[in-house]
């Protein structure tokens, strides 16, 4: 931005100097503000805080394995149980502190209604840590996962 002068002799060309006075005024105002506020930022109060010497208690999370086969038969930690007994056992585990991790292993051919009932029972019991155990598979050319072959001895 060019400013002209008020002289009548130099009216043919423009003056290309920046007026520094407003910039210096702004810088001085900011300097005064920082000088005033800087001591306030470092003001602190000495407080003697108590020191804790206790070590945190490390607990191994308990794991409950709930297996459901294709016929809907349930196994609570490898012990066969009826669905009513599983719901009652979930109520007992839901009252414990800390709650165990419930891991559901369901057969691929298990009916969805059986799984939905198990999840509803876990919710009623107040269980917060519920998970599903799956077996990793290989992806085929289309990107869809394919299930690995299981030897008959493991079924």
C-alpha positions in Angstrom: 0.0 0.0 0.0 1.6 3.2 -1.1 1.0 6.6 0.5 1.6 9.9 -1.1 3.1 12.9 0.6 1.6 16.3 1.2 4.3 18.1 -0.6 3.4 19.6 -3.9 6.8 19.0 -5.3 6.8 15.2 -5.1 3.3 14.5 -6.3 4.5 12.5 -9.3 5.7 9.4 -7.4 4.4 7.5 -4.4 6.2 6.8 -1.2 6.7 3.1 -0.5 7.4 3.2 3.3 5.4 1.4 6.0 4.1 3.5 8.8 5.6 1.7 11.9 4.1 3.8 14.6 0.8 1.8 14.9 2.7 -1.5 14.9 5.1 -0.3 17.7 2.0 0.9 19.7 0.5 -2.5 19.5 3.7 -4.2 20.5 4.1 -1.9 23.5 0.6 -2.7 24.7 1.2 -6.4 24.4 4.5 -6.1 26.2 2.8 -4.3 29.1 0.1 -6.9 29.3 2.6 -9.7 29.4 4.7 -7.9 32.1 1.6 -7.6 34.3 0.3 -11.1 33.8 3.6 -13.1 33.9 4.0 -12.9 37.8 0.4 -14.1 38.2 1.0 -17.3 36.2 3.9 -18.4 38.4 2.1 -17.8 41.7 1.7 -21.1 43.6 0.8 -22.3 47.1 3.0 -24.8 48.9 0.9 -27.8 49.9 2.2 -30.9 51.6 0.6 -33.8 49.8 0.5 -37.2 51.6 2.6 -39.9 50.0 1.1 -43.4 49.3 3.4 -46.4 49.7 0.9 -49.2 48.9 1.5 -51.3 45.9 -1.5 -51.9 43.6 -3.1 -55.3 43.9 -2.7 -57.3 40.7 -5.5 -59.8 40.1 -5.6 -62.4 37.4 -9.0 -62.1 35.7 -11.1 -65.1 36.1 -12.3 -66.7 32.9 -15.5 -68.7 32.4 -15.7 -70.8 29.3 -19.2 -71.4 28.1 -19.4 -73.8 25.1 -22.5 -74.5 23.1 -22.7 -77.3 20.6 -24.8 -77.6 17.5 -27.7 -79.2 19.5 -27.8 -76.4 22.0 -26.2 -78.3 24.8 -24.2 -76.0 27.1 -21.0 -76.7 28.9 -19.9 -74.3 31.8 -16.1 -74.8 32.2 -16.3 -78.2 30.5 -19.2 -79.4 32.7 -22.5 -80.1 31.0 -25.3 -77.9 32.4 -29.0 -77.3 31.5 -29.9 -73.8 30.3 -31.7 -72.9 33.5 -28.6 -73.9 35.5 -26.4 -71.7 33.2 -28.7 -68.7 33.8 -28.5 -69.3 37.6 -24.7 -69.7 37.5 -24.6 -66.4 35.6 -26.6 -64.7 38.4 -24.0 -66.0 40.9 -21.1 -64.8 38.8 -22.8 -61.4 38.2 -22.8 -60.7 41.9 -19.0 -61.3 42.3 -16.5 -58.5 42.4 -14.5 -58.5 40.2 -16.7 -60.2 37.6 -15.2 -62.9 35.5 -14.7 -62.8 31.7 -17.4 -65.0 30.1 -16.2 -66.4 26.8 -18.8 -68.1 24.6 -17.6 -70.7 22.2 -20.6 -71.7 20.0 -20.7 -74.3 17.2 -21.1 -72.9 13.7 -24.5 -74.6 13.4 -25.9 -73.4 16.8 -29.3 -71.7 16.5 -29.2 -68.0 16.9 -32.1 -68.2 19.4 -29.9 -70.2 21.8 -27.2 -67.5 21.6 -29.7 -64.7 22.0 -31.1 -66.4 25.1 -27.6 -66.8 26.6 -26.8 -63.1 25.9 -30.1 -62.1 27.5 -29.4 -64.2 30.6 -25.9 -62.6 30.9 -27.4 -59.2 30.6 -30.1 -60.0 33.3 -27.3 -61.3 35.5 -25.4 -58.0 35.2 -22.3 -59.5 33.5 -20.3 -56.8 31.8 -17.5 -58.8 30.3 -18.9 -61.1 27.6 -17.0 -62.2 24.5 -17.1 -64.7 21.7 -14.3 -67.1 20.8 -13.8 -67.7 17.1 -11.3 -69.5 15.0 -9.3 -67.5 12.5 -9.9 -68.4 8.9 -8.2 -67.8 5.5 -9.7 -65.2 3.1 -10.4 -66.6 -0.3 -10.1 -64.7 -3.6 -13.4 -62.9 -3.1 -12.3 -61.5 0.3 -14.8 -63.6 2.2 -13.3 -65.6 5.0 -13.3 -69.4 4.6 -13.4 -71.7 7.5 -10.4 -73.9 8.1 -10.7 -77.7 8.0 -11.0 -79.3 11.4 -9.6 -82.8 11.9 -12.2 -85.3 13.2 -10.2 -85.8 16.4 -10.8 -82.2 17.5 -14.6 -82.1 16.9 
